[in-house]
Amino acid sequence: MLAQITRTKIRTAALILAIASSSSLALAQDWHYNDHDRDDYRFDRDHDRDGLRIARDFGFQDGRSVGRQDMFKGKPLNPYPRGRYAHEDHGYRHEYGDKYSYEAEYARAYREGYERAYR
């Protein structure tokens, strides 16, 4: 009889321990999930900044190239994207975020690169 009571107490303690362990694991996983959301937001924000940097790089290089060509050909100053650069989305990918922001940054950098090269 005493052995049977002891076994019942051991089983009950093991069951309580198993339940407590699984609920702690669930809380730890939930905390990690919420922390991951914040990391994703930070990643998205950083990725958007990278997209604008890429827009600046493409815009500046494209503007500089066209500015040099125009200067050597004796064309008048025209620092606005045109021809194959008219869409102002050269190098854009969906991962870079808002396309309008990308295009605006590209056009600004294009004008800067064009004006520097045309001098």
C-alpha positions in Angstrom: 0.0 0.0 0.0 2.8 2.5 0.9 4.6 1.7 -2.3 1.5 2.4 -4.3 1.0 5.8 -2.6 4.6 6.6 -3.3 4.3 5.7 -7.0 1.2 7.9 -7.2 3.0 10.8 -5.6 5.9 10.4 -8.0 3.7 10.2 -11.0 1.8 13.3 -9.9 5.0 15.2 -9.3 6.3 14.2 -12.7 3.1 15.3 -14.3 3.2 18.7 -12.6 6.8 19.1 -13.6 6.0 18.2 -17.2 3.2 20.8 -17.3 5.3 23.5 -15.7 8.2 22.8 -18.2 5.9 23.0 -21.2 4.3 26.2 -20.1 7.7 27.8 -19.5 8.8 26.7 -22.9 5.7 28.2 -24.5 6.3 31.5 -22.7 10.0 31.5 -23.8 8.9 30.9 -27.4 6.3 33.6 -27.3 8.9 36.1 -26.0 11.3 35.1 -28.8 8.5 35.6 -31.3 7.7 39.1 -30.1 11.4 40.0 -30.1 11.7 38.7 -33.7 8.9 41.0 -34.8 11.0 44.0 -33.5 14.0 42.7 -35.4 12.0 42.4 -38.6 10.8 46.0 -38.2 14.4 47.1 -37.7 15.5 45.0 -40.7 12.8 46.5 -42.9 13.7 50.0 -41.9 17.4 49.3 -42.6 16.5 47.6 -45.8 14.6 50.7 -46.9 17.6 52.9 -46.2 19.7 50.5 -48.3 17.2 50.8 -51.1 17.6 54.6 -51.0 21.3 54.3 -51.0 21.1 52.0 -54.0 18.9 54.6 -55.7 21.4 57.3 -55.0 24.2 55.1 -56.4 22.4 54.2 -59.6 21.1 57.7 -60.1 24.4 59.4 -59.6 26.3 57.0 -61.9 23.6 57.3 -64.6 23.5 61.0 -64.4 27.3 61.3 -64.5 27.4 59.1 -67.5 24.8 61.1 -69.5 26.3 64.4 -68.3 29.7 63.4 -69.7 28.1 62.3 -73.0 26.2 65.5 -73.3 29.2 67.6 -72.6 31.4 65.9 -75.1 28.7 66.1 -77.8 28.2 69.8 -77.1 24.6 69.4 -76.0 22.9 71.9 -73.8 22.7 71.3 -70.0 19.7 69.1 -69.3 20.0 67.5 -65.8 16.7 65.6 -65.9 16.5 61.9 -66.4 15.4 61.1 -70.0 15.7 58.3 -72.6 16.2 55.0 -71.0 16.5 56.7 -67.6 13.2 58.5 -67.8 11.4 56.1 -65.6 13.8 56.8 -62.7 13.6 53.3 -61.4 16.9 51.9 -62.8 18.0 49.2 -60.3 14.8 49.1 -58.3 13.6 45.9 -56.8 10.5 45.3 -54.7 12.6 44.6 -51.6 13.8 48.2 -51.5 10.4 49.4 -50.3 8.4 52.3 -51.7 9.0 52.8 -55.4 8.1 56.5 -55.3 10.7 57.2 -52.7 13.2 55.3 -54.7 12.4 57.2 -57.9 12.6 60.5 -56.1 16.0 59.7 -54.6 17.2 58.4 -58.0 16.2 61.6 -59.8 17.8 63.8 -57.2 21.1 61.8 -57.4 20.9 61.7 -61.2 20.7 65.5 -61.4 23.6 65.8 -59.0 25.8 63.4 -61.0 24.8 65.0 -64.3 25.7 68.5 -63.1 29.0 67.4 -61.6 30.0 65.7 -64.8 28.8 68.4 -67.2 31.1 71.1 -65.7 
